[in-house]
C-alpha cells in the first residue's frame, strides 16, 4: 500500500487538504494511505509528498526550517529520489529561489524564480486575488489531464497577493488572467505546484488530486 | 479579467443548528448546518459562510465540530465568523477546515489583534466584519465622517467609530477582505445599503462582500454593479428556498455579472 504524506509544519489548512486527498484516495484501486505528519522519517518513507501552506512566505519558510530534518528529507527524496511532489499555495511558492514578501527570504530553489507581489495592470482590481478564476494551460501536463481549462473551462479557487515568477519559461505550466498573467501552476520533472487550492476547488481540484495520486513522472 | 463574482450563502448557526434572525431577533430553527452546506456545495455556491451567533455565550465549541464535519464533505472555501477573539480561536477554526475567519467585536476593541492575526496566518484569511448603521444624527461630513457608524454585538452596541474610516484602518492593519453588513437592512429583504457598500469598496484595496438585506435577485446584481462588491452574501432567500443558487447565478449572468457556472448549468 502506498503512502502519501501531507507535511504539517504549522502552516496550512491541513484538515481540508487531508479530507480531499482521502476522498480521492478512497476511489482508487490501490487505496493509498493519506497521512498528515511532521515526522521527517514518515516523509522519507512516502511514495508521494504534498506540501501545503498559507500565510506569508517568510513565516512559512521559517516554519518548515523549524522542523528538524524536514528540508533535508525533502531534498533527499524529491530531488534525489524523484518522489512525486505537489506544493499548494505558499507550499508552491516555497519552491522558488526566493520570496520577496515583506523581506527577501531564500526558498527551496527547485523552481528558478522569485515570489513577487501581484501588480494587475488595472489598478481597480482588488488585492488579494481572491475567488474563482479559470486557468490557461501553456504546457500540457499529466496533473491537468482531463480537466477542462481555458475561458470556458472549470474554475480554480485562488487566494493570494503574491505569485511565483519563474525564470525558466518551461517551468510555467498554467496561468490565470488577473490584469495580466498570474502564475497558476509550475512544474518540472517530478515536481508540481499550484497557486490555487485544489482541496477547495471542487471538481477541478479533486481531478487534479486524483491525477497527482496516479502520477508516474 | 476572468475572476468571477462570488455568490456566498450564509448560515447563521446557534448551538450547532441553523437559524436566521430577522433583524437579529425572532430566531427560527431551520436545520442542520452540515446538510445545508452539502446542498449549497452541490448547487454551485462559491463559498460558504457560517456565522456563529451563539459565540458570545455558551455552546461555543459546537462550531468547531460543524466546520470539521463540513470539511469532510465540501471542497469549497468556508468562512467562519462570530465570537472570534483570540489567536487560538483562529488556529482552531483553520485547523478544523475553515479558510477564513470573520472578526467583528475583537477588531473594534483591539485593532492590534487584527495585525497579530494577519502576521500569524496571513492577510488572506482575516476577514473583518464591518457591521454598520446609518447615523441617526445628520451632522455628517463636517469632520470627515461618513453617513455610517460601526456597531458590535449583533448590531446592538454602537462603537462610536466611523464605518469607512474603520474599514480603511483595519485593511491597513492586515484585513484581507471586508464583510460589510448593513444592520439597517439585515433581515428586511429591502436590498443592500448600496451607498455604504460602495463607499467602503471604493476606499479599500481588498475585496468587499456585500451583506444584509437581500430580498430579490436584482439586489444581488445591484450589490455588484452599484455597490462595487466583489462578492454578494445572502441567507434567507436561499435558505428558505425563495431562490436557488443556480437561479441566482443565471440571473447575475443575464444581467452582466460574470459568475462561475461550473455546476449551475
Interface residues (C-beta under 8 A of the other chain):
Chain A: X13 X14 X15 X16 X19 X20 X23 X54 X55 X56 X59 X90 X122 X125 X126 X127 X128 X129 X130 X131 X132 X133 X134 X151 X154 X155 X157 X158 X159 X160 X161 X176 X177 X178 X179 X197 X199 X200 X201 X202 X203 X204 X205 X206
Chain B: X1 X2 X3 X4 X5 X6 X41 X46 X68 X71 X72 X75 X76 X77 X94 X95 X96 X97 X98 X99 X119 X120 X121 X122 X123 X124 X125 X176 X177 X205 X206 X207 X230 X231 X260 X262 X263
